[in-house]
């Protein structure tokens, strides 16, 4: 039986505070901010677990439909579709709990569900029917992603108890070898994690992905979480000294195999890149640390710059925000705490229309939304993604973001700091255009 609850849409203007400049360009495009919509109650994943520490599994498609898990009427956790103000219960494969982890442009949904025996199987949800995809011979399987052609990836236990990645297409589950597949693009390229290393599956061949060199010659473990249609991959690399994590750095890997740490400009601490869209924009999560212990400054970042703190100003209407999914329109899905509603809620952030500005005066207020300072430095969101490393490094040194040092927390911004998607940020005439 399906449950559909109609939810009140709560749009909220999230102000953009610029630590950036319009420069001397005759005109520039500004992105004022986002609206944030409360999608409804959300539950922590109970079967496959989070992708990265503290990040819950959510997925979003091109239309802005979001999938994840939500409390059921019986008090269990069910896979759910958040669509047009409704929370649609997708049911289970006969067991108590289920969760969704992927959705494509056609609305096909994948995830995993308990079956009557209590074991967990990957599923495909289509035309209001949840279909069991089976396993590779073991007890449990988990679907983690689906592309726009309907190919599904995930991982399954084998009869000997080991875990292998799989590709499911045309009704057949194919063994891709040891590991777990996390994402697949339209071309059928698949990223796989196995025993601390990452690899790429293309046309039947698996190749190891390059690592970001470890600066301290410690044990290094890599994981990749997403791949876009251009073959760009994102994830994180963890440095381990034998007793504790010394670093967790967000990474990106280009289609020609260049691996880069993209945490430049982010607060010192731990961070991971979780999603990348067709335009190459990268969404991730992180938190700062102090004296080796975790502090409470969690944040979501976009394109190498902090997008918003997990604990925004009280007058924003939300007391906690955690972004985890990104689509090609720049919409962000995540989990938050809305004081106006009970429990944790799924949210959708949608960019507001671009505003054109022509030669604004220093200190001018544009549309009553944000202040413009014509003498401030360039946007750090652009700087952190610039292909010119020497120019980027020089510019970053001249305009540093507040960072967390031992015993010092990242300073909270004076207003809601929701940096706009990269391509909507202003550019000065002295820097090269973005691709």
PyMOL commands that set and color helices and strands:
alter all, ss='L'
color gray80, all
select helices_A, chain A and resi 314-316+380-383+389-398+422-424
alter helices_A, ss='H'
color red, helices_A
select strands_A, chain A and resi 4-6+13-15+27-31+33-41+59-60+66-71+77-83+86-89+94-103+109-115+120-126+129-132+141-146+152-157+163-169+172-178+180-184+190-194+197-202+205-208+219-227+233-240+245-253+259-261+269-276+282-290+293-302+305-309+318-326+332-338+344-351+354-358+365-366+370-371
alter strands_A, ss='S'
color yellow, strands_A
deselect
rebuild
show_as cartoon
